[in-house]
Amino acid sequence: MRSTLSNWIAATRPKTLSAAITPVAMGCALAHGAHAFAWQPALAALLGALAVQIACNFANDYFDGVQGTDTGLGPRRAVASGLISPQAMWRATWIVLAVVALPACIVLMSSGGWIFAPLGAISAALAFAYSGGRYALSRTGLGEPFAFLFFGPIAVAATTAAQTGKWTTTAALAGCAPGLLATALICVNNLRDEATDRSAGRRTLAVRFGPAAMRTLYGAAIAGVAAVTIALALMQDRRWTLLALAAPALLLPSAWRIARGAAGRPLNRELALTGFALLLYGALFTAGWVA
């Protein structure tokens, strides 16, 4: 079995990496606003976040491939398609965590304190727990809340604290916006796969509460992003951060199509747009905060 570079790049799922990049960029912007931006912890936070995200994607590819639970509705998966062997994917997951995530965690510990040790360990464990095991997060309806926390308030606050030495409510509040967008990503993914997940016995939120609830949740998440952005801009007198409202505005057509009943493969477009909006939000918020 031949594993080409293009197959490995595709297996990282580049369109999902905005979930790791955006909160780190925002945390760096907050540190810059506090006159405490530092390149070393900032780079370590970025590499660590990307490593955990990629490891999670690799582990998901591995478990879906060996368990035969890939729905086939989304992009082609490497293990399920035979492009990469299960053994190679499993090794790659551990290598990414050991070679990139672990050193990044050590750097963050040296700059931000011991709290980054359990945070790093939990993040690494979640990379496997999302898809692996009988009680995997993706099977039990916990994917959305964990995406909100770890790609939202925790990620932004931790990136800021690694540079400033302080954990703040401002950083946690700012993190709610990317957290909600990450939740929207999982929401669309699970809405798309609801029928096949139900057949496979997976108890995602879409299966537990039905498609109608997930359509409402998606719209509520987008509205929540706008509310958090406006509140933070007014509370901190950072009016330029209102530029980031362009991201939830971009998703209004997606929210409308989803509310009107979009299902199955057509949701791949909304998934891609939501991922792009997450990256756009981070770029505009960061630019606005440091302006």
N, C-alpha and C positions, 0 to 999 in steps of 0.2 A: 504493500500500500504506500503510495507516494504522497507525502504531505508537502505541497508547495507553499512558498511564502504567501501567495495570494490567498490560499485557503486559511492560513493562520491569521492573516490580517482580517479576513472576513469573520473568523471565529471570535475575534475580539469585539465584534459588533460595534463598529466605530460610531454609528448613529446614537448609541446609548451612552457614549462616554461624556456627553454634555452633562449628565447627572453627576459626574465626579468633578468635572472642570468648573462648573458654575459656582457651587458653594465655596470652593477654594478661592476663586477670583474675587468673590464678594467679601470673604474674610480678609483677604489681602487689602481690599479697598478700605475696609473698616480700620485695619491696622494702620494704613497710610493716613487716614483721617485723624488717627490718634498720634501721629508722628512717630510711629514705632515699626514701620515696615522693615522687614529683614529678609534678604534674599534666601539665606540658607534654610530657615524653617518654612518659608513660603514654598520653595522648591521641593522640600521634603514632604510637605502636605500634599502638593500636587501629585508627586510620584506615588505617594502612599495611597491616595484616593484612586488614582488610575489603576494601580496594581490590584487593589481590592475589587474594583469594578470588573476588570478584565478577568481576574480569578473567578469571580462570581459567574461571569458569562461562560468561561471555560467549564466550570463545574456544572452549570445548567446544561450545556451542550453534552457533557459526558453523561449525566444522569438521565436526561431525556433520551439519549441514544441507547444506553444499555437497558433502560426500563421500557423502551418502546412507547414513550408517552409524547413524542413530538407530534404536534397536531398537523403539520404540513401546511398550515394556513399562512404562516409567516415566512421570512427568508429561509433559504435552505440551511440546515444545520449540518456541521461538518461530520460528526460521528454518525448521526442517523443516515447521512448520505453516503457514508463510506469513504469520505475524503480524507479523514484523519482517524487513526485507530483509537479505540477507547483508552488503551494503555498510554499512548502518546499524549492524549488530552489530559489524562489524570496526572501524568508527570509534569506537564506544562503548568497545570494549576498550582502545584506545590512549588515549582521553580519560581514562578512569578511572585508568590508570597515570600519565599525565602530570600531571593536575590534582590527584590525591589522593595516590597512592603516592610520587611523586617529592618533593613538598614534605615529606611525612612522613619520608622517608629523610634529607633534609637536616637536619631537626630532630634525628633520632636520631643523626646523625653529630656534630652540635654538642654533644650531651650524652654520647654513648657512645663516640665515637672513629671513626677511619677504617674500622674493620672493618664498619661498617654500609653502606659503599658497595658492596663486593662482595656482601654479604648481600642488599642491595636489588636489585642487578642480577641475581643468581641467581634470586631469588624472582620477579622480573618475567619472566625468561626461562622459568622453569618454568610460568608461567601459560599460555604458548603451547606449550611442549614437552609438556605433559600430553596434549594431543589432536592437535596439529599435526605434520605430517611423517610420513615413512615409519617413523621410529623413535620415534614418540610414546610417552611413558611408559605411557599407557593401553593401548597396543597390544603392548607388549613385556614386560609383567609387572612393571614397575618402579613402578606406581602406589602399591602398598601401602607399600614401603619409604620412598619419598619422602614420602608422607603422614605416616608415623610420625615421620620426622626433622623435617620443616618445620612440622608442626602439633603437634609434641611437644617434645623436648628443645631444639631450636634456638629455637623460638618462645618458650618459657618462659624459657630462659637469656638470650636476647637482650633480652626485655622487662625482666628483672631487671637485667641489666648496663647498660641504657640509663639506669637510675635510680641504681644503686649504684656503677657503674664497675667491677664485678667479675663475672667469669664463674665460676660455682661449680658443683661437682658436685651440690650439693643441688638447685639449680634444674634441672639436667639430669635428675636422677633424678625429680624431681616431674613434669617434662615427659613422662616415659615413659608416664604414665597417660593424658593426653589423646591422646598419639601412638598408643597402642594402641586407643583408642576411634575415632580417625580411621581407623586401619587396618581396624577392624571395619566402619566405614561403607563403605569401598571394597570390602571383602570381600563384603558383602551385595550391593552394586551389581553386582559382577562375577559373583557366583553367580547372580543373577537373569538376567543377560544372557549366561550361558555358551553356550547353544545358538546364539544369533544371532551372538555374537562369533566362535565357532568357524567358522560358515558364512562370515563376512566376512573370515576370515583374521587376526583379532586374537589375539595370543598373550598374553592376560592370564594371571595365575596360575591362575585357574579353568580356563582352556583347557589350560594346560601340565600341571597336576597333577590336574585333575579336580574335580568338585563335592565328593567326599568329603573331600578335603584342605582345601577352603575351609570346610566345615562344622566341621572340627576346628580350623582356624585361628581361626574366630570364637569358639569356646568358649575356646580358649587365650588369646585377647586379653582376653576378659572376666575370666578368672581372673588374668591378669597385672595388670590394673588393680587388683584387690583386693590382690594381693601387694605391689605398689608402694606402695599407700596405707598398708597396715599397716606395712611396713618404714620408710617415711618418718616416720610418726607416732611410732614407737618410737625411731628414731634421733635425732629432733629434739625429742622430748618434747612433741609437739603433738597431744595425744590428741583434741582436738575435730575434727581433720581426719578422724577415723574416720567422721564424719557422711557423708563423701563415698562411703562404702561402699554407701549407698543406691542410687547410680547403677548399679554393676554388679549389685546385687541386683535392680534393676528389669528388667534384661536377662536374667535367668535363664529366664523363660518363652520369650523369643525364642530363646535359645541352645538350649533344648529343642526348640522347633518346627523350628528350622533343622537340628538334629542328626537329627530324625525325618524329614527329607526335604522340608521346605517349598521350593517352587520357583516360578519365574515371578512373576506379578503379586502373589500373596500376600506376597512378600518386601518389597513396598513398605511394608507395615505395620511390618515389622521394621526397615526402613531409617529410617522416621520415628521409631520408638522409640529407635533407636540415636543418632540426631541429638539427640533430646530428652535422652537420658541423658548425652550429652557436655556439653550446656549445664548440666544439673543438677549434674554432677560439678564443673564449674568454680565454680558458685555455692556449693555446700556446702563445697568445699575452701577457697575464698576466705574464707568466713565462719568456718570452723573455724580457719584459720591466724591470722587477725587477732583471734580471740576472746581 
